[in-house]
Amino acid sequence: MISLAPEPRRAEPKQIVGLATRTTNTEESRPSTAQIPQLWERFSEERWSERLEKVGAFGPTIAAYSAYESNVTGSYQLLVGRQVRGARPLSPPLQMVSATHALYLAFRCSGPLPQAIIDGWREVWAYFASDGAPARAYTVDFEIYPEAAPAEIWVAIQDGPIHSGDA
């Protein structure tokens, strides 16, 4: 379940290190071609959350969507990892995504994972398809997984007025 109204937020620049894959929403809608579940399984089974601490990772697990080909229908990269301070040399399979200072709408998702996030993205797409919604920036979007709070989806938007209707 997602909150009724997204909250505007400004995010500071950050670097996230982790495991990545390239996919599309169409591929993810079919179990035979979905790559995101396998990426999360590898991140969990190989204990990357803990292993990333060796490269200075801190904070909660973050899934960063970046390198968008176009819009919601195009391909994108998903990196699952944690934030680090500053750029550093990485060895495969690790990759890094850098996000600049940006304006976001944060959607709070609650309920069992991963279904809460799947439902959350459906609500995000519906919100941005509604009249008066701000334009998505398609730069870097995040899913943030704090240990003791509901997950959040942060969607980068272009600077401008923020639609205050229901999500």
Phi, psi and omega in degrees: 000144183245152178294159183291322182232129177291153181258129176291138179217150171250129181252138175283159177302145179207157174241135179237130181247138178176203180262143185226159173213160176247135185203184174224162177295327177297314178298320182289341180281349179245122180305329183288339181242357182294131180253337184297316178301321179293322178297314178296321179298315179296316179303317182286307185297325181270007174055044182293330179303314178286319182298328181292341177298334179292340176254019175087017181292148178214167176077187184285168172294139180229137171254119184250123176263126184208184179050047180295132176291319183206276183219207184299339181267347183269178179281161179205163173260138172243125177243128176252122183189212181217160182285146174229161176263118176077155178284149179208157177294138181235150175257145176304144013269009185287143175226167180229143173242133176251132178243136179272173174303130184206163174264134183230159163250126182258125179252121181272128180248137177228157183115178182294138175273148005271357186300325179299321179287318178301312177296322179300316179294324176300318178293321178300312181298320179295318179301311183287345175274351184280155178299136176084356179291146176293162179279135174292147180273334184053048175255275175225126175247157185227150159247128181245131186243076177294150183295320188246021181216165177298151175293155177231147172250121178254120182247122179291135178236158174286145179302137181156187181294147180256126178293127185255014179284182180295148177279000000 
